[in-house]
Amino acid sequence: MTADSTTPVPLTVVVIAKECLPGKVKTRLTPALSPEAAARVAAASLDDTLRTVSALPVERRVLFFDGTVVPDAAAGFDVLPQPGGGLDERLGFLFDTMTGPTLLVGMDTPQLSAADLAPVLDAPDRDAWFGPAEDGGFWSLSLGRPDGALLRGVPMSQDDTGAVQLARLTDAGLDVGTLTTLLDVDTVPDAQRVADLAPTSAFATALHAEPVDASVTTGALR
């Protein structure tokens, strides 16, 4: 079964995101961008991701959301509020809540395409699919049998997060497929690279519309 099939794939695709409020998202894009500009760029990134997921022929779509105002691009998604706690705890909650094959993607890869996810749609029942990020994290994770214990305790937002998470999966004896490596948008150079990769995206349009302080390329916050 391929990503352009008209028969829905028995898969739930979850986008994890937070409401794009100034000072709350993409803080590493500041001070090169203002907090307001960073929020607009983040919102465009989220919209691109939601539109890509909306076009996939899957049975269910979920927005795992930290916020109040749900983006218009999430029309047709079930909305699951994020609980409190660290990211590993929230992801554990998510995968304990889901039933059946579940694919998680983040909001920081607006260059994401259906082709990047095609292997999962072709084999949703595989034990796991893992999408590594260039910064050492991961941009996607699919589990054929969701189990939050596979994520709880994994240190997040570190250079070795992806390696630790992958080891957790393989140590559990899972058959893990690897997806293409993608670049997360964390810093302004990241953003500029991603905009070049997806020049027609809402993200690229939003980034190019904002004035960038060329003397500053990264912020101090993570």
Beta strands, then each sheet from edge to edge (+ up, - down):
strand 1: 9-18
strand 2: 58-66
strand 3: 78-81
strand 4: 102-105
strand 5: 128-132
strand 6: 138-143
strand 7: 176-178
sheet 1: 3+ 2+ 1+ 4+ 6- 5+ 7+
end
